[in-house]
Amino acid sequence: MNISPTIRKYLIFLTFLQVDFFVAIETTALIVAAPSIATSFSLGEPFLPWILNAYFLTMFVALIAFLIFEKQFSRSMSAKRFFLEGMIYFILGSVIAGVADSAQLFFFARIVQGIGAAMVSVGQLWAMTESYRDAIEEPLLWADMGFVIGIAAGPFLGGIFSGISVDGWRGIFLLNAVFAITGALLFAWLYREKRVTQAATVFPGDKKSFPASFFWVMVIELIVSVVVVAQEFVVSTYLQNVRDFTPLATGSVLFAASVGVIVGGFSVVASKKTDTLAGISSGLQGMVVAIVVFGLAFHFDIFVPILFSLFLSGLFFGRLGILLFSYISRLLAPAALVSGTIIYLIVLQLGNAFGVGMETLWAAINNDFLLFSFLLVGLLQVPLFCVPQLRAVGRGEMNTN
């Protein structure tokens, strides 16, 4: 069957969307479904966080292991094989979780899922940098769209499946398995491996190395992740625990941020500007404005500005997510792409974890949104300081090379 290169490309991008969709669903839907799962297995409240953490911690440990043994993986496996093997693990884990008849089997399934999700995440970015390095913003946008759709749909799916019956939550895992199977088959059929050349790197050179610029970008990525996750997690906690919003209503409010992420991503792809660092700088400045509006809107409890502030945060986060990874994908030499991708994912996980932990700080300051936004703005000064340093270091590295 002959498929035009354009259709082939977009079908591959569709698999990237599916991947980020079901990875997001694993978080957002299970936040709603966790109490039902605990009831099904007669688990006490102390075990409730482990329904999510068994998956998250496994992903984190797996990424560390992949980084340590990256040389062996990159020599013996291709991006396509790594991605597809990860999909197989994720599918098996999802099916086992969906039919598990004991807590032990369920948590085993969550560990298998975590390993698969870590492999899929690495394999996906590996394939993007391998085949679409010169125009990586486009596949990154599709992945971001899948993630935000999953974030928005997760609470709804979790609520719907959990409400069907006591064991209705099993449908979440079986639905995810179907999405993963479809994505795996499409990717296996359509993706053609492409040997990476040294062309189009920002700083030429044939050594596997991480220039100083890479670590400046990682600092920016870490802080941005902390701020955005902290903002959304605090909003979710406040609406459900203080304002008595249902999970579905909370998801509807946070949907404004999801729309912003998609708009921000499209704006990067549509832009003709080539100065990535200028885009990163303006994105960070925009986030500062969004957080200020966020603090004022919640302080005065005015609904429309609240939605607008979440939309703004999503918009600039969507821009920064694409700009930061596209920058490092061109920055690193081909031999460093796999390990660089793994480090990026580890930093992303750390940012998410620290962001969730910021909810404790918000509670410690008596749920004061104005003070909380002031602290987040202060935190954003770190990446704003990093951008001029990054530009200066980049010039030095280019001169050296």
Phi, psi and omega in degrees: 000121181273128178237135180296149180304325181293313179296318178303315181299314184287332174291323175295317177299328178297324177294324176297319177299315181299318181301308182291334176295307184285336173293320177293320180300324180300336179265303190289319181290323183283339173300320179283321187275345186308315179300322178293321178296316179299320179295318181300324183256010179055045180269141176285169182302325179300337181273349185303311180299334184287344174299326175267318187291332177301326179282311183297313183294323177297316177302315182297313180296319180297319179296320177298317180296318179298323180293317181297319184254027184301321182300316180294319181294314185291335179278325187261347185227155174258169178300319181296314181294318180298316180298311184292323177295322176297320178297321179297314177300316182295318180297313179300315180298320180295316180295314181298318178297323182290335182246003184304135179251009177210158179296322181299316180291323179297313181291328173299317180297322179295325177293316178299318177300316181299317177298315180297317181296322178296316179295318180296318180298315178294313182299323179296309180292327176299314180294321178299313182287335179287318189247340186230031188299324184282346178219049189288343180301326184291306177296328176297323178296316179298319178296317178298320178298318177298320181295313183288328175296320177295319178299317182287320185278336186306305180301323179294312180296318179300316180292319182294309183294319180293333181276347182294312181197178180301322180258018181297336180302337181299332180296333178299313182291320181291324176295318178297323178297320179296315177300316182293320179297315179300314180297319181296317181294317178298314182294316180298324183283320193259329189283128177248125182296143181230127180289127181284134174253173182281351183298149172075009174283152182289316181241100185299157181151150185253014179267149172278105182210159177246105179295161181303328179304322182301317184286329173296319178296322179296323177296316179298314180300317181300310183294318180300316179297316179302311185296313184292315180294320178301315181299309184290323181291320178295318177300314179300315180297315182297312184295321183277320185270331183258316184264359177061034172287147173285162176303323180293318179294321178297316177299326179294321178294314182290347178299333177301320178293322179297317177299319179299319180300316181295315179298317179298318178296316178298324181295327177290314181296321182283341183289144178261002183288143181251352181275090183297320182295324176295321177295320178296317181297314180293327177296319178293319178296321177296322178296323177300314179299316181299319181290324177297313178299319179302311181297316180293319182297316179286327179297318180266358175055054178249119194295312185299313175299331176298311178298319181296320180295321178292321177298315179299315179300316178297319182299310182286330175294319178299319178295313184294321180303316180286316183296319183293314181287324178297327179294311183288333179293332177267342183285320188276146172293153182308322182293342182258001187295316184294309181294325177296320177296318180295317178300317178303314181293323178296315178299320179299316178297318179297317178300318178298317181295315179295324179297317176298321181294340179294342177299327177295320178295317178300318178294324182293334179261026174061041175058033181276103184292326181294314178292321180298316179294325177298318179294320179294320176298319176300320179295324180291346177293335180296306178294329176297325175291327184291328187299309178296327176295321179297318179295318180293315179297320180299317178299319179297320180292323178294321178295321179296319181283000000 
